[in-house]
Amino acid sequence: MKHTLNPIFAIMIICISHLLSSCQEFLDAKPRKEIVVPETLEDMQAMLDNTNVFNRTPTIGLWASDDLVANDEGYLGFREDWVRMAHTWDRAIFETTDEVGDWTVPYQQILYCNIILEKLREMDAAKQKDTQAMGIKGTALYFRANAYYILLQLFSRPYGTEGALGVPLKLDSDVNQWKERPPLEENYRQVFDDLNNSLALLPESSIYWTRPNLQTAHGLLARIYLSIGDYGKAEEHATSSLEMGGELLVLSEVEQGLEFPLPPYFYPVPRENKEVLLYDEMFSVSDFFSPNLFVAGDIVDSYKDGDLRKAIYLYPNEATGGYNFIGNYTGDYLFFSGLTVSEMKLIKLECMARRNALDEAVPIFNQWLATRYRPGDYMDQDFASAGQLLDAVLLERRKELPCRGIIRWTDLRRLNREPEYAKTITRTIDGKEFVLEPQSPRYVFPIPPVEIQLNGLEQNP
């Protein structure tokens, strides 16, 4: 075990000092750790409300998924080498950079959470039972669990892979100690422990949509259980989340007042809309704004006549002949990666189809999908079997949730284990074909080489 201060965490420490400089009165240096730490509950809440750190998620899974595809001009015009490599699943992706936000930002979030959880444990027992303290603890546990879940989708094999390693598990703020990678199951056990503990601590509602609450904790549990194939628990938590409220976005209402064709760089979905349960956004990467980066053709072709998602989520770029994505729930150019009522509906429907609850699920499916059409334009669908319904729900996930953080990447990883849904992704760029086979080792990104060199971590195969 090496004890040299990790440069990635050193960067995090500098970031903490810088980003919290406006609150410097309440920050003191932590002895021998050189980390500024909060002293009051208000200070801790301020740290967790720092959206320069939290509510931000990686982009690499979207670059590597089949949601977006670049033409030759777009690919060769990418400013970042790692973007090109992610888009073609190149194993050398991080060898030319030491700044890997997809790795460091989740660990920065984990570090913040560990600092806060330690400070809470130092308080007397009565203070820890304060309503505000409990909410802060629940929030820190939620954010830590989400950061680890995202890291596992990017840097570890899918859940259940025999002998798979997880990612380094940090449960304290000592940045000089960097443990070896644990078994994958240990990571997931920690994620579920954190989230289950948060259920007893988080409030039922939040005054800010960037703060988690009881409903979003159930929502994140539903998302994670779906990713590992535990459909019973996924349905249970999706149902719990939906029962706590929230409305579907009615796209015919969004369409009102819009004039088609839409102007370039116009984003029709309002930022603060009633469907959002928790707001997260992906890092801003300039290459996302290339006019030569298109929504995949199979998504475009899947929208039926009258489906308003094609007009509201996609921009027909006449100059290139492709469709650019404009359906961000951020209301602007940033890609949304948070939780929505619609995602919970789709999780619930998939789980119901998988347990053969056809009669119960079909009305829910039709009520949900009707919100994506103008009134009177949607005709209820019927299904002869639960298998047909499952096919339809999985197609709707594809149409409803493109460019939503790691959702599609995680769907590919889990569905590739089912032969009927496994998919080979191919890209042809500058006359060269790139192929990603189902269950390929390239569904796991390499750990940044700087971490391997400094901390002796085992690299992914």
C-alpha positions as CSV (number, residue, x, y, z in Angstrom):
1,M,0.0,0.0,0.0
2,K,1.4,3.3,-1.0
3,H,1.0,6.4,1.2
4,T,1.9,9.2,-1.3
5,L,-0.8,11.8,-1.5
6,N,-2.9,11.0,-4.5
7,P,-2.8,13.9,-7.1
8,I,-6.4,13.3,-8.0
9,F,-7.4,13.8,-4.4
10,A,-5.0,16.7,-4.1
11,I,-7.0,18.4,-6.9
12,M,-10.2,17.7,-5.1
13,I,-8.8,19.4,-1.9
14,I,-7.9,22.4,-3.9
15,C,-11.4,22.4,-5.5
16,I,-13.0,22.2,-2.1
17,S,-11.0,25.2,-0.8
18,H,-11.8,27.2,-3.9
19,L,-15.4,26.4,-4.3
20,L,-16.2,27.1,-0.7
21,S,-14.1,30.2,-0.4
22,S,-17.3,32.3,-0.1
23,C,-18.1,30.4,3.1
24,Q,-14.5,30.6,4.5
25,E,-15.6,31.9,7.9
26,F,-16.9,28.6,8.9
27,L,-14.1,26.4,7.4
28,D,-11.1,25.3,9.3
29,A,-8.2,23.2,8.2
30,K,-8.5,19.6,9.3
31,P,-5.3,18.6,11.2
32,R,-2.7,16.8,9.1
33,K,-5.2,16.3,6.3
34,E,-5.2,19.8,4.8
35,I,-8.9,19.5,4.0
36,V,-11.3,22.3,4.9
37,V,-14.2,21.0,6.8
38,P,-17.6,22.3,7.9
39,E,-18.4,22.8,11.6
40,T,-22.1,23.5,11.7
41,L,-25.2,21.9,10.1
42,E,-25.6,25.0,7.9
43,D,-22.1,24.5,6.7
44,M,-22.7,20.9,5.8
45,Q,-25.9,21.7,4.0
46,A,-24.0,24.4,2.0
47,M,-21.4,21.8,0.9
48,L,-24.2,19.4,-0.2
49,D,-25.9,22.2,-2.1
50,N,-22.8,23.0,-4.1
51,T,-23.9,22.1,-7.6
52,N,-20.4,22.7,-8.9
53,V,-19.7,19.4,-7.2
54,F,-23.0,17.5,-6.8
55,N,-25.8,17.0,-9.3
56,R,-23.2,16.5,-12.0
57,T,-22.6,13.2,-13.8
58,P,-20.1,11.6,-16.2
59,T,-20.5,11.7,-20.0
60,I,-18.3,8.8,-21.2
61,G,-21.2,6.3,-21.1
62,L,-23.2,8.4,-23.5
63,W,-20.2,8.8,-25.9
64,A,-19.8,5.0,-26.0
65,S,-23.5,4.1,-26.2
66,D,-25.6,3.8,-29.3
67,D,-27.7,6.9,-28.6
68,L,-25.5,9.2,-30.5
69,V,-23.3,8.8,-33.6
70,A,-21.0,11.2,-35.4
71,N,-20.3,11.3,-39.1
72,D,-16.7,11.5,-40.4
73,E,-16.6,15.3,-40.2
74,G,-18.0,15.3,-36.6
75,Y,-15.7,12.5,-35.4
76,L,-12.5,14.1,-36.9
77,G,-13.6,17.5,-35.6
78,F,-13.9,16.4,-31.9
79,R,-11.6,18.6,-29.8
80,E,-11.0,16.0,-27.2
81,D,-8.9,12.8,-28.0
82,W,-10.7,10.9,-25.2
83,V,-14.1,11.6,-26.8
84,R,-13.0,10.0,-30.1
85,M,-11.6,7.1,-28.2
86,A,-14.8,6.7,-26.1
87,H,-16.9,6.8,-29.3
88,T,-14.8,3.9,-30.8
89,W,-14.2,2.0,-27.5
90,D,-10.4,2.5,-27.7
91,R,-8.6,1.0,-24.7
92,A,-6.0,3.8,-24.8
93,I,-8.7,6.3,-23.9
94,F,-7.0,7.8,-20.8
95,E,-3.4,7.4,-21.7
96,T,-3.0,11.0,-22.9
97,T,-4.6,12.8,-20.0
98,D,-4.4,12.8,-16.2
99,E,-7.7,14.7,-15.9
100,V,-10.4,12.2,-16.0
101,G,-13.6,13.8,-14.7
102,D,-15.6,10.7,-15.2
103,W,-13.5,9.1,-12.5
104,T,-12.5,12.1,-10.3
105,V,-15.8,13.9,-10.0
106,P,-17.7,11.0,-8.5
107,Y,-14.8,10.5,-6.1
108,Q,-14.8,14.2,-5.2
109,Q,-18.5,13.8,-4.4
110,I,-17.7,10.8,-2.2
111,L,-15.0,12.7,-0.4
112,Y,-17.4,15.6,0.4
113,C,-19.9,13.0,1.7
114,N,-17.3,11.3,3.9
115,I,-16.2,14.6,5.4
116,I,-19.8,15.4,6.3
117,L,-20.6,11.9,7.7
118,E,-17.5,12.1,9.9
119,K,-18.4,15.5,11.3
120,L,-21.9,14.3,12.0
121,R,-20.5,11.3,14.0
122,E,-18.5,13.7,16.1
123,M,-21.6,15.5,17.3
124,D,-23.4,14.4,20.5
125,A,-26.2,11.9,20.2
126,A,-29.0,14.4,20.8
127,K,-27.7,16.7,18.0
128,Q,-27.4,13.8,15.6
129,K,-31.2,13.2,16.0
130,D,-32.0,16.8,15.0
131,T,-34.3,16.8,12.0
132,Q,-31.8,18.9,10.0
133,A,-28.9,16.6,10.9
134,M,-30.8,13.5,9.9
135,G,-31.7,15.1,6.5
136,I,-28.1,16.1,5.9
137,K,-26.9,12.5,6.8
138,G,-29.5,11.1,4.4
139,T,-28.5,13.4,1.6
140,A,-24.8,12.5,2.1
141,L,-25.6,8.8,2.0
142,Y,-27.7,9.3,-1.1
143,F,-25.1,11.2,-3.0
144,R,-22.3,8.7,-2.0
145,A,-24.4,5.8,-3.1
146,N,-25.2,7.4,-6.5
147,A,-21.6,8.3,-7.1
148,Y,-20.5,4.7,-6.4
149,Y,-23.3,3.3,-8.6
150,I,-22.2,5.4,-11.5
151,L,-18.6,4.4,-11.1
152,L,-19.6,0.8,-11.1
153,Q,-21.4,1.2,-14.4
154,L,-18.3,2.6,-16.0
155,F,-15.3,1.0,-14.4
156,S,-16.5,-2.5,-13.3
157,R,-18.1,-5.5,-14.9
158,P,-21.9,-5.9,-14.7
159,Y,-23.4,-7.1,-11.4
160,G,-23.2,-10.9,-11.0
161,T,-20.1,-11.4,-13.1
162,E,-18.1,-14.1,-11.3
163,G,-14.9,-12.9,-9.7
164,A,-15.4,-9.2,-10.8
165,L,-13.7,-6.4,-9.0
166,G,-15.5,-3.3,-7.9
167,V,-14.0,0.2,-7.6
168,P,-11.9,1.4,-4.6
169,L,-14.2,1.8,-1.7
170,K,-13.5,5.0,0.4
171,L,-15.6,5.4,3.5
172,D,-13.5,8.0,5.2
173,S,-11.8,11.3,4.4
174,D,-8.2,10.2,4.7
175,V,-6.9,11.0,1.2
176,N,-3.6,9.3,1.9
177,Q,-5.0,5.9,2.1
178,W,-6.1,4.2,-1.1
179,K,-7.2,0.6,-0.7
180,E,-7.2,-2.1,-3.3
181,R,-10.3,-2.9,-5.3
182,P,-12.9,-5.0,-3.4
183,P,-15.1,-7.7,-4.8
184,L,-17.9,-6.2,-6.9
185,E,-20.5,-7.5,-4.4
186,E,-19.0,-5.4,-1.6
187,N,-19.4,-2.2,-3.6
188,Y,-23.1,-3.0,-4.2
189,R,-23.6,-3.9,-0.6
190,Q,-22.4,-0.5,0.4
191,V,-24.6,1.2,-2.2
192,F,-27.7,-0.5,-0.9
193,D,-26.7,0.0,2.7
194,D,-26.3,3.8,2.1
195,L,-29.6,4.1,0.2
196,N,-31.6,1.9,2.6
197,N,-30.3,3.9,5.6
198,S,-31.2,7.2,3.8
199,L,-34.8,6.1,3.6
200,A,-35.2,6.6,7.3
201,L,-33.5,10.0,7.2
202,L,-34.5,11.9,4.2
203,P,-37.6,14.3,4.2
204,E,-40.6,13.4,2.1
205,S,-40.1,16.5,0.0
206,S,-37.4,19.0,-0.9
207,I,-37.5,22.8,-1.3
208,Y,-34.9,22.5,-4.1
209,W,-35.1,20.0,-6.9
210,T,-31.3,19.4,-6.6
211,R,-31.8,17.9,-3.1
212,P,-32.7,14.2,-2.8
213,N,-35.7,13.2,-0.7
214,L,-37.6,10.0,0.2
215,Q,-39.2,9.8,-3.2
216,T,-35.9,10.2,-5.1
217,A,-34.2,7.6,-2.8
218,H,-36.9,5.1,-3.8
219,G,-36.4,6.2,-7.4
220,L,-32.6,5.6,-7.4
221,L,-33.1,2.2,-5.7
222,A,-35.6,1.3,-8.5
223,R,-33.0,2.4,-11.1
224,I,-30.2,0.3,-9.5
225,Y,-32.3,-2.8,-8.9
226,L,-33.4,-2.7,-12.5
227,S,-29.8,-2.5,-13.6
228,I,-28.9,-5.7,-11.7
229,G,-32.0,-7.6,-12.8
230,D,-33.8,-7.7,-9.4
231,Y,-37.2,-6.8,-10.9
232,G,-39.2,-7.5,-7.8
233,K,-37.4,-4.8,-5.8
234,A,-37.2,-2.5,-8.8
235,E,-40.9,-2.6,-9.1
236,E,-41.4,-2.1,-5.4
237,H,-39.3,1.0,-5.2
238,A,-40.6,2.5,-8.5
239,T,-44.1,2.0,-7.1
240,S,-43.2,3.7,-3.8
241,S,-41.7,6.6,-5.7
242,L,-44.7,7.0,-7.9
243,E,-47.1,6.8,-4.9
244,M,-45.4,9.8,-3.4
245,G,-46.5,12.1,-6.2
246,G,-45.3,13.7,-9.4
247,E,-46.9,14.3,-12.7
248,L,-46.1,13.3,-16.2
249,L,-45.1,16.0,-18.7
250,V,-47.8,16.3,-21.3
251,L,-46.0,16.9,-24.6
252,S,-49.1,18.5,-26.3
253,E,-48.8,21.2,-23.6
254,V,-45.1,21.7,-24.4
255,E,-46.0,21.9,-28.1
256,Q,-48.4,24.8,-27.5
257,G,-46.8,28.1,-28.6
258,L,-44.0,26.4,-30.5
259,E,-43.5,27.3,-34.2
260,F,-42.1,24.6,-36.4
261,P,-39.6,24.3,-37.8
262,L,-37.9,25.2,-34.5
263,P,-34.9,27.6,-34.6
264,P,-31.4,26.2,-34.3
265,Y,-30.2,25.7,-30.7
266,F,-33.7,26.0,-29.3
267,Y,-34.6,23.6,-26.4
268,P,-38.3,23.2,-26.1
269,V,-38.6,21.2,-22.8
270,P,-38.9,23.7,-19.9
271,R,-36.1,23.5,-17.3
272,E,-38.4,23.3,-14.2
273,N,-41.1,20.9,-15.4
274,K,-43.4,18.9,-13.3
275,E,-42.0,15.5,-14.3
276,V,-38.5,16.0,-12.7
277,L,-38.0,14.3,-9.4
278,L,-34.3,15.1,-9.0
279,Y,-32.2,17.4,-11.1
280,D,-28.8,16.2,-12.3
281,E,-27.0,17.2,-15.4
282,M,-24.0,15.8,-17.3
283,F,-20.7,17.6,-17.5
284,S,-20.5,20.2,-20.2
285,V,-18.4,18.8,-23.1
286,S,-18.0,21.1,-26.1
287,D,-18.1,18.2,-28.5
288,F,-21.7,17.6,-27.6
289,F,-22.7,20.7,-29.5
290,S,-21.3,19.5,-32.8
291,P,-24.0,19.7,-35.6
292,N,-22.4,16.5,-36.9
293,L,-23.4,14.5,-33.8
294,F,-26.7,12.8,-34.5
295,V,-29.3,10.8,-32.7
296,A,-29.0,7.2,-33.8
297,G,-31.2,6.3,-36.8
298,D,-33.0,3.5,-35.1
299,I,-34.3,5.9,-32.5
300,V,-35.4,8.4,-35.1
301,D,-37.2,5.7,-37.2
302,S,-39.0,4.3,-34.1
303,Y,-41.3,7.3,-33.6
304,K,-44.7,6.6,-35.0
305,D,-46.8,9.3,-36.8
306,G,-48.2,11.7,-34.2
307,D,-45.5,10.9,-31.6
308,L,-44.6,14.4,-30.3
309,R,-41.2,13.2,-29.0
310,K,-39.8,13.3,-32.6
311,A,-40.7,17.0,-32.9
312,I,-39.7,18.0,-29.4
313,Y,-36.7,15.8,-28.7
314,L,-35.1,15.9,-32.2
315,Y,-34.0,18.8,-34.5
316,P,-33.9,18.0,-38.2
317,N,-30.6,19.4,-39.4
318,E,-31.2,20.1,-43.0
319,A,-27.5,20.9,-43.6
320,T,-26.4,17.5,-42.6
321,G,-29.4,15.3,-43.1
322,G,-29.4,14.0,-39.5
323,Y,-31.2,14.8,-36.3
324,N,-29.6,16.6,-33.4
325,F,-30.9,16.0,-29.9
326,I,-32.7,18.9,-28.3
327,G,-34.9,17.1,-25.7
328,N,-32.8,18.0,-22.7
329,Y,-34.9,18.3,-19.5
330,T,-32.4,21.0,-18.5
331,G,-34.1,23.6,-20.7
332,D,-30.8,24.3,-22.4
333,Y,-27.8,22.7,-24.1
334,L,-26.8,20.7,-21.0
335,F,-27.8,17.0,-21.0
336,F,-30.2,15.9,-18.2
337,S,-29.3,12.8,-16.1
338,G,-31.7,13.1,-13.2
339,L,-34.8,11.1,-12.2
340,T,-38.2,11.6,-13.7
341,V,-41.8,10.3,-13.2
342,S,-41.6,8.9,-16.7
343,E,-38.6,6.8,-15.9
344,M,-40.3,5.4,-12.9
345,K,-43.3,4.5,-15.0
346,L,-41.2,2.6,-17.5
347,I,-39.3,0.7,-14.7
348,K,-42.6,-0.3,-13.2
349,L,-44.0,-1.4,-16.5
350,E,-40.9,-3.5,-17.4
351,C,-41.1,-5.3,-14.1
352,M,-44.8,-5.9,-14.5
353,A,-44.2,-7.4,-17.9
354,R,-41.5,-9.6,-16.7
355,R,-43.8,-11.0,-14.0
356,N,-46.5,-11.6,-16.6
357,A,-48.9,-9.0,-15.1
358,L,-50.4,-8.2,-18.5
359,D,-53.9,-7.1,-17.6
360,E,-52.6,-4.8,-14.8
361,A,-49.9,-3.3,-16.9
362,V,-51.5,-2.5,-20.3
363,P,-53.8,0.3,-19.0
364,I,-50.8,1.9,-17.3
365,F,-48.8,1.6,-20.5
366,N,-51.5,3.3,-22.6
367,Q,-52.2,6.1,-20.1
368,W,-48.5,6.9,-20.0
369,L,-47.9,6.7,-23.7
370,A,-50.9,8.9,-24.5
371,T,-49.1,11.8,-22.8
372,R,-46.6,11.7,-25.7
373,Y,-49.3,12.4,-28.3
374,R,-51.8,15.1,-28.9
375,P,-55.3,14.4,-27.4
376,G,-57.2,12.1,-29.7
377,D,-54.1,11.1,-31.8
378,Y,-53.2,8.1,-29.7
379,M,-55.0,4.8,-30.0
380,D,-54.7,2.3,-27.2
381,Q,-52.6,-0.7,-27.8
382,D,-53.3,-4.3,-26.9
383,F,-50.8,-7.1,-26.4
384,A,-51.3,-10.8,-26.9
385,S,-48.6,-11.7,-24.3
386,A,-46.4,-10.3,-21.6
387,G,-43.5,-10.8,-24.0
388,Q,-45.0,-8.5,-26.5
389,L,-45.6,-5.9,-23.8
390,L,-42.0,-6.2,-22.7
391,D,-40.8,-5.6,-26.2
392,A,-42.9,-2.5,-26.4
393,V,-41.7,-1.2,-23.0
394,L,-38.0,-1.7,-23.9
395,L,-38.6,0.1,-27.2
396,E,-40.3,3.0,-25.3
397,R,-37.3,3.2,-23.0
398,R,-35.2,3.7,-26.1
399,K,-37.5,6.4,-27.4
400,E,-38.2,8.1,-24.1
401,L,-34.7,8.2,-22.4
402,P,-32.0,8.9,-25.0
403,C,-29.1,11.0,-23.9
404,R,-29.9,10.5,-20.2
405,G,-26.6,10.0,-18.6
406,I,-25.6,6.3,-18.2
407,I,-29.2,4.9,-18.7
408,R,-28.6,3.6,-22.2
409,W,-25.1,2.3,-21.3
410,T,-26.5,0.4,-18.4
411,D,-29.4,-0.9,-20.4
412,L,-26.9,-2.3,-23.0
413,R,-24.9,-4.0,-20.3
414,R,-27.9,-5.6,-18.7
415,L,-29.8,-6.5,-21.8
416,N,-26.8,-8.0,-23.5
417,R,-27.1,-10.9,-21.1
418,E,-30.5,-11.8,-22.6
419,P,-29.9,-13.3,-26.1
420,E,-33.1,-11.9,-27.5
421,Y,-32.1,-8.4,-26.6
422,A,-28.3,-8.5,-27.1
423,K,-27.0,-6.0,-29.6
424,T,-23.8,-5.6,-31.5
425,I,-23.0,-1.9,-32.1
426,T,-21.1,-0.9,-35.2
427,R,-19.7,2.5,-36.4
428,T,-18.1,3.2,-39.7
429,I,-15.8,6.2,-39.5
430,D,-13.5,7.4,-42.3
431,G,-13.9,4.0,-44.0
432,K,-13.0,2.0,-40.9
433,E,-15.5,-0.2,-39.0
434,F,-15.6,-0.3,-35.2
435,V,-17.5,-3.0,-33.5
436,L,-18.7,-3.5,-29.9
437,E,-19.9,-7.0,-29.3
438,P,-22.3,-7.9,-26.5
439,Q,-20.6,-8.5,-23.1
440,S,-17.3,-7.3,-24.6
441,P,-14.6,-6.4,-22.0
442,R,-14.9,-2.9,-23.6
443,Y,-18.1,-2.4,-21.8
444,V,-15.8,-1.6,-18.9
445,F,-13.6,1.4,-19.2
446,P,-10.0,1.3,-18.1
447,I,-9.1,2.9,-14.8
448,P,-7.1,6.0,-15.5
449,P,-3.4,4.9,-15.7
450,V,-2.3,7.5,-13.2
451,E,-4.4,5.7,-10.6
452,I,-2.8,2.4,-11.5
453,Q,0.7,3.7,-11.3
454,L,0.4,5.6,-8.1
455,N,-1.9,3.3,-6.1
456,G,-1.1,-0.1,-7.4
457,L,-4.7,-0.8,-8.5
458,E,-5.5,-3.8,-10.6
459,Q,-6.4,-2.6,-14.1
460,N,-9.5,-3.9,-16.0
461,P,-8.9,-6.6,-18.6
